[in-house]
Amino acid sequence: MKPATSFPPPFRPSSLRFDSLIGSLLRAGVVGSVLLVGLGTLWHLLNTGEPEPGYSLAPADLFQFLLENFRDWASGVLRPRLLVNSGLALLLLTPYLRVLASVVYFAAVERNPKYAGFTAFVLAVLTYSLFLR
């Protein structure tokens, strides 16, 4: 007879903690993004009376976009556009961070080379598409 505290393999406590971590990561990314975009849009609306920000994003990869936002934050000049752009950057980084966490989890916690390899491949494709194109 199995002890009452044993879990079947897909429901181990470590996998439940990981699922909770991933859920929290995704929730924080989406909520943070919505707050930043919403605050930036509201600020712009209050300043100009226009609901649309009236600017377009220059073609750039995510690394350039993040670097530009970081420089703007470092300058100390807070503008509505900076809040909106930061919200967009956070939204784009959220799934990337989720896959990165999965690679670490499968490699370090689960010690499952097959899943770690598959997830690392997905991370490589995301890295290429977001940062290197």
C-alpha positions as CSV (number, residue, x, y, z in Angstrom):
1,M,0.0,0.0,0.0
2,K,1.3,3.4,-1.0
3,P,1.7,6.1,1.6
4,A,-1.0,8.9,1.5
5,T,1.7,11.6,0.8
6,S,2.9,10.1,-2.5
7,F,1.9,11.8,-5.7
8,P,1.7,10.3,-9.2
9,P,4.6,11.6,-11.4
10,P,2.8,14.4,-13.1
11,F,1.6,15.8,-9.8
12,R,4.8,16.0,-7.8
13,P,5.0,19.0,-5.4
14,S,7.9,20.5,-7.4
15,S,5.8,20.5,-10.6
16,L,3.0,22.1,-8.7
17,R,5.3,24.9,-7.5
18,F,6.7,25.3,-11.0
19,D,3.2,25.7,-12.4
20,S,2.4,28.3,-9.7
21,L,5.6,30.1,-10.5
22,I,4.9,30.2,-14.3
23,G,1.3,31.3,-13.6
24,S,2.6,34.1,-11.4
25,L,5.2,35.1,-14.0
26,L,2.7,35.3,-16.8
27,R,0.1,37.1,-14.7
28,A,2.7,39.7,-13.5
29,G,3.9,40.3,-17.0
30,V,0.4,40.8,-18.5
31,V,-0.9,42.9,-15.5
32,G,2.3,45.0,-15.5
33,S,2.1,45.5,-19.2
34,V,-1.6,46.6,-19.0
35,L,-0.9,49.0,-16.2
36,L,2.1,50.6,-18.0
37,V,0.2,51.0,-21.3
38,G,-2.9,52.1,-19.5
39,L,-1.1,54.7,-17.4
40,G,0.8,56.0,-20.4
41,T,-2.3,56.2,-22.5
42,L,-4.3,58.0,-19.8
43,W,-1.4,60.4,-19.2
44,H,-1.3,61.2,-22.9
45,L,-5.0,61.6,-23.0
46,L,-5.0,64.0,-20.1
47,N,-2.2,66.1,-21.6
48,T,-3.4,66.3,-25.2
49,G,-7.0,65.3,-25.2
50,E,-6.2,62.7,-27.9
51,P,-6.7,59.0,-27.0
52,E,-4.1,57.8,-29.5
53,P,-0.4,58.4,-28.8
54,G,0.2,59.5,-32.4
55,Y,3.6,57.9,-32.9
56,S,4.9,54.8,-34.5
57,L,7.7,52.5,-33.5
58,A,10.9,52.5,-35.6
59,P,11.8,49.1,-37.0
60,A,14.1,47.5,-34.5
61,D,14.7,44.2,-32.8
62,L,13.7,43.8,-29.2
63,F,17.2,44.4,-27.9
64,Q,17.4,47.8,-29.5
65,F,13.9,48.6,-28.3
66,L,14.8,47.6,-24.7
67,L,18.1,49.5,-24.9
68,E,16.3,52.7,-26.0
69,N,13.8,52.3,-23.2
70,F,16.5,51.7,-20.7
71,R,18.3,54.9,-21.8
72,D,15.1,56.8,-21.5
73,W,14.5,55.5,-18.0
74,A,18.1,56.3,-17.1
75,S,17.7,59.9,-18.3
76,G,15.1,60.5,-15.6
77,V,12.6,62.1,-18.0
78,L,9.3,60.3,-17.6
79,R,6.9,60.6,-20.5
80,P,3.7,58.9,-21.6
81,R,5.5,57.3,-24.5
82,L,8.1,55.7,-22.2
83,L,5.3,54.1,-20.1
84,V,3.6,52.7,-23.2
85,N,6.8,51.4,-24.7
86,S,7.8,49.8,-21.4
87,G,4.5,48.1,-21.2
88,L,5.0,46.8,-24.8
89,A,8.5,45.6,-23.9
90,L,7.2,43.8,-20.8
91,L,4.5,42.1,-22.8
92,L,7.1,40.9,-25.4
93,L,9.5,39.7,-22.7
94,T,6.9,37.7,-20.7
95,P,6.7,34.6,-22.9
96,Y,10.5,34.7,-23.3
97,L,11.0,34.7,-19.6
98,R,8.5,31.8,-19.3
99,V,10.5,29.7,-21.7
100,L,13.7,30.6,-20.0
101,A,12.3,29.5,-16.6
102,S,11.2,26.3,-18.2
103,V,14.7,25.5,-19.5
104,V,16.1,26.1,-16.1
105,Y,13.4,24.0,-14.5
106,F,13.8,21.0,-16.8
107,A,17.6,21.1,-16.7
108,A,18.2,21.8,-13.0
109,V,15.1,20.6,-11.1
110,E,13.7,17.8,-13.2
111,R,17.0,16.8,-14.7
112,N,15.2,15.8,-17.9
113,P,17.5,16.3,-20.8
114,K,14.9,15.6,-23.5
115,Y,12.5,18.3,-22.2
116,A,15.4,20.7,-21.5
117,G,16.6,20.2,-25.0
118,F,13.2,20.8,-26.6
119,T,12.7,23.9,-24.5
120,A,16.2,25.2,-25.2
121,F,15.4,24.9,-28.9
122,V,12.2,27.0,-28.4
123,L,14.3,29.5,-26.4
124,A,16.9,29.6,-29.3
125,V,14.1,30.3,-31.8
126,L,12.6,33.0,-29.6
127,T,16.0,34.5,-29.1
128,Y,16.7,34.7,-32.8
129,S,13.2,36.1,-33.6
130,L,13.2,38.7,-30.8
131,F,16.8,39.8,-30.5
132,L,18.8,38.9,-33.6
133,R,16.6,39.6,-36.6
